[in-house]
């Protein structure tokens, strides 16, 4: 009787343990929504970690190439920056040189205009007391002779005389060698033969003038200055008077044949 009770008790205990294990297994199978969400998040994190672990070796394998490309890009940027800077620096240097030259030129011109003294301004005109006259002839080839030119007060005669006088005055007054001595010029008359004009020149010189007359105010020098002026004017198409350089002649006059 006792043995049967004991066996029955053991059997009951095993049945209870079996029932508890079954209940626990059912309890484990029943999962709440929060627990399911936590499990899903855990699975996602595990998958992300797995993907990261799979990608990391690839990044590590490609990292040297990416680093090389980055270094090359940086080197190109540095080279371009240096090139642009060098070009800017070169242009700045060239511009600075031009600016300095322009400033130096302006300063030089200002100083020259202030310091420079014209030698003709130093000359005392009161010392020029001796008058010297010359009579000359020239031939105007682009004018036709008319009887009106024989009349000194006629319109054509006065117009042509004014042109010749203006040309002679500008010519000799602007001459570096003769300008300081030149006084006046004019026309005496015209004659036929492609319009031949008779003109006169007046100069004033100091009392000591022997060398001046021999070397500076000689007939040859005066004619050569006039002839050179005509040669220089040959290229001008709009000139009013065409004078034959070979027709020039000049001689010293006593002033009696000069009409002012």
C-alpha positions as CSV (number, residue, x, y, z in Angstrom):
1,X,0.0,0.0,0.0
2,X,2.8,2.3,0.8
3,X,4.7,1.5,-2.3
4,X,1.6,2.2,-4.5
5,X,1.1,5.5,-2.8
6,X,4.7,6.4,-3.5
7,X,4.5,5.5,-7.1
8,X,1.3,7.4,-7.5
9,X,2.8,10.4,-5.9
10,X,5.8,10.3,-8.2
11,X,3.5,10.0,-11.2
12,X,1.5,13.0,-10.0
13,X,4.7,15.0,-9.7
14,X,5.8,14.1,-13.2
15,X,2.4,15.0,-14.5
16,X,2.5,18.4,-12.8
17,X,6.0,19.0,-14.1
18,X,4.9,18.1,-17.6
19,X,1.9,20.4,-17.4
20,X,4.1,23.3,-16.1
21,X,6.5,22.7,-19.0
22,X,3.7,22.8,-21.5
23,X,2.3,26.0,-20.0
24,X,5.7,27.6,-20.1
25,X,6.1,26.6,-23.8
26,X,2.7,28.1,-24.6
27,X,3.7,31.2,-22.7
28,X,6.9,31.5,-24.7
29,X,4.9,31.0,-27.9
30,X,2.6,33.8,-27.0
31,X,4.5,37.1,-27.8
32,X,3.2,40.6,-27.1
33,X,3.2,43.3,-29.8
34,X,5.9,45.3,-28.0
35,X,8.1,42.3,-27.8
36,X,7.5,41.5,-31.5
37,X,8.5,45.1,-32.4
38,X,11.6,44.9,-30.3
39,X,12.5,41.7,-31.9
40,X,12.0,43.2,-35.4
41,X,14.2,46.2,-34.5
42,X,16.8,43.9,-33.3
43,X,16.7,41.9,-36.5
44,X,16.9,45.1,-38.6
45,X,19.9,46.3,-36.6
46,X,21.6,43.0,-37.0
47,X,21.0,43.1,-40.8
48,X,22.3,46.7,-41.0
49,X,25.4,45.7,-39.0
50,X,25.9,42.8,-41.3
51,X,25.6,45.1,-44.4
52,X,28.0,47.6,-42.9
53,X,30.4,44.8,-42.1
54,X,30.2,43.6,-45.7
55,X,30.7,47.1,-47.1
56,X,33.6,48.1,-44.8
57,X,36.1,45.8,-46.4
58,X,35.2,47.2,-49.8
59,X,35.7,50.7,-48.6
60,X,39.0,49.8,-47.1
61,X,40.0,48.1,-50.4
62,X,39.1,51.2,-52.4
63,X,40.3,53.8,-49.9
64,X,43.8,54.1,-51.4
65,X,42.4,54.9,-54.8
66,X,40.0,57.5,-53.4
67,X,42.9,59.0,-51.5
68,X,45.0,59.2,-54.6
69,X,42.2,60.9,-56.5
70,X,41.8,63.4,-53.7
71,X,45.5,64.1,-53.7
72,X,45.6,64.6,-57.4
73,X,42.6,67.0,-57.2
74,X,44.3,69.0,-54.5
75,X,47.5,69.1,-56.6
76,X,45.6,70.3,-59.7
77,X,43.9,73.0,-57.6
78,X,47.2,74.1,-56.2
79,X,48.8,74.2,-59.7
80,X,45.8,76.2,-61.1
81,X,45.9,78.6,-58.2
82,X,49.7,79.1,-58.7
83,X,49.2,79.6,-62.5
84,X,46.4,82.1,-62.0
85,X,48.3,83.9,-59.3
86,X,51.4,84.0,-61.6
87,X,49.4,85.5,-64.5
88,X,47.8,88.1,-62.2
89,X,51.2,88.9,-60.8
90,X,52.7,89.3,-64.3
91,X,49.9,91.6,-65.5
92,X,50.3,93.6,-62.3
93,X,54.0,94.0,-63.0
94,X,53.4,95.1,-66.6
95,X,50.7,97.5,-65.6
96,X,52.9,98.9,-62.8
97,X,55.7,99.5,-65.3
98,X,53.4,101.3,-67.7
99,X,52.0,103.4,-64.9
100,X,55.5,104.3,-63.6
101,X,56.6,105.2,-67.2
102,X,53.5,107.4,-67.7
103,X,54.1,109.1,-64.4
104,X,57.8,109.6,-65.1
105,X,56.9,111.1,-68.6
106,X,54.4,113.5,-67.1
107,X,56.8,114.6,-64.4
108,X,59.6,115.0,-67.0
109,X,57.4,117.2,-69.2
110,X,56.3,119.3,-66.3
111,X,59.9,119.8,-65.1
112,X,61.1,120.5,-68.7
113,X,58.4,123.1,-69.2
114,X,59.3,124.8,-65.8
115,X,63.1,124.5,-66.0
116,X,63.6,124.8,-69.8
117,X,64.4,128.3,-70.9
118,X,64.2,129.1,-74.6
119,X,67.4,130.6,-75.9
120,X,65.5,133.1,-78.0
121,X,63.9,134.5,-74.9
122,X,67.3,135.4,-73.6
123,X,68.2,137.4,-76.7
124,X,68.1,141.2,-76.2
125,X,66.3,142.4,-79.3
126,X,67.6,146.0,-78.7
127,X,71.1,144.8,-79.8
128,X,69.7,143.9,-83.3
129,X,70.2,147.2,-84.9
130,X,71.3,146.3,-88.4
131,X,68.6,145.6,-91.0
132,X,69.3,143.3,-93.9
133,X,67.1,142.9,-97.0
134,X,66.8,140.3,-99.7
135,X,64.9,140.2,-103.0
136,X,63.9,136.9,-104.5
137,X,61.9,135.3,-107.3
138,X,59.8,132.1,-107.4
139,X,57.5,130.5,-109.9
140,X,54.0,129.2,-108.9
141,X,53.1,126.3,-111.3
142,X,49.5,125.7,-110.2
143,X,48.3,129.3,-110.9
144,X,47.4,130.9,-114.2
145,X,48.5,134.4,-115.0
146,X,45.8,137.0,-115.6
147,X,46.1,140.8,-116.1
148,X,44.4,141.2,-112.8
149,X,47.6,140.1,-111.0
150,X,49.4,143.2,-112.4
151,X,47.1,145.4,-110.3
152,X,48.4,145.4,-106.6
153,X,45.0,146.3,-105.2
154,X,43.0,143.7,-107.2
155,X,41.3,140.9,-105.3
156,X,43.3,138.1,-106.9
157,X,46.6,140.0,-106.4
158,X,45.9,140.7,-102.8
159,X,44.7,137.1,-102.1
160,X,47.8,135.5,-103.8
161,X,50.1,138.0,-102.1
162,X,48.6,137.2,-98.7
163,X,49.2,133.5,-99.3
164,X,52.8,133.9,-100.2
165,X,53.5,136.3,-97.4
166,X,52.0,134.0,-94.8
167,X,54.0,131.0,-96.2
168,X,57.3,133.0,-96.1
169,X,56.7,134.3,-92.6
170,X,55.9,130.9,-91.2
171,X,58.8,129.3,-93.0
172,X,61.5,131.7,-91.8
173,X,60.1,132.5,-88.3
174,X,60.0,128.8,-87.4
175,X,63.5,128.1,-88.6
176,X,65.8,127.3,-85.6
177,X,68.7,129.1,-87.2
178,X,66.9,132.1,-88.8
179,X,63.8,132.6,-86.6
180,X,65.5,135.0,-84.1
181,X,66.6,137.3,-86.9
182,X,63.6,137.3,-89.1
183,X,61.4,140.4,-89.2
184,X,59.0,140.4,-92.2
185,X,58.3,139.3,-95.7
186,X,56.2,140.5,-98.6
187,X,55.4,140.6,-102.3
188,X,56.5,143.3,-104.8
189,X,54.8,142.2,-108.0
190,X,53.8,139.3,-110.3
191,X,54.7,138.7,-113.9
192,X,53.7,136.3,-116.6
193,X,55.4,132.9,-117.0
194,X,53.4,130.4,-114.8
195,X,53.0,133.3,-112.4
196,X,56.4,134.5,-111.4
197,X,56.4,136.3,-108.0
198,X,58.9,138.8,-106.8
199,X,59.2,138.8,-103.0
200,X,61.4,140.3,-100.3
201,X,62.7,139.3,-96.9
202,X,63.8,141.5,-93.9
203,X,66.1,140.4,-91.1
204,X,67.7,142.3,-88.2
205,X,71.1,141.4,-86.9
206,X,73.5,142.7,-84.2
207,X,76.2,145.3,-85.1
208,X,78.9,142.6,-85.0
209,X,77.5,140.5,-87.8
210,X,80.3,139.6,-90.2
211,X,80.4,135.9,-89.4
212,X,76.6,135.8,-89.1
213,X,76.2,137.1,-92.7
214,X,78.8,134.8,-94.0
215,X,77.6,131.5,-92.4
216,X,73.9,132.0,-91.3
217,X,72.3,134.7,-93.4
218,X,74.0,134.1,-96.7
219,X,71.8,133.9,-99.9
220,X,72.7,130.2,-100.3
221,X,71.5,129.3,-96.8
222,X,68.3,131.2,-97.1
223,X,67.5,129.6,-100.5
224,X,68.3,126.1,-99.2
225,X,66.0,126.6,-96.2
226,X,63.2,127.6,-98.5
227,X,63.9,124.8,-101.0
228,X,63.9,122.2,-98.2
229,X,60.6,123.4,-97.0
230,X,59.2,123.0,-100.5
231,X,60.5,119.4,-100.7
232,X,58.9,118.6,-97.4
233,X,55.6,120.0,-98.6
234,X,55.5,118.0,-101.8
235,X,53.7,115.1,-100.1
236,X,50.8,117.3,-99.1
237,X,47.9,117.0,-101.5
238,X,45.9,119.9,-100.2
239,X,48.5,122.6,-100.5
240,X,47.3,125.8,-102.2
241,X,50.6,126.8,-103.8
242,X,52.8,124.6,-105.8
243,X,56.2,126.3,-106.1
244,X,59.0,125.0,-108.3
245,X,62.0,124.6,-106.0
246,X,64.4,125.1,-108.9
247,X,62.9,128.5,-109.7
248,X,64.1,130.0,-106.4
249,X,66.6,132.8,-106.5
250,X,67.7,135.4,-103.9
251,X,70.1,138.3,-103.7
252,X,70.9,141.0,-101.2
253,X,69.0,144.3,-101.5
254,X,69.6,147.7,-100.2
255,X,66.0,148.2,-99.1
256,X,65.1,150.7,-101.8
257,X,63.3,148.0,-103.9
258,X,61.4,146.6,-100.9
259,X,57.7,147.6,-100.4
260,X,56.4,147.0,-96.9
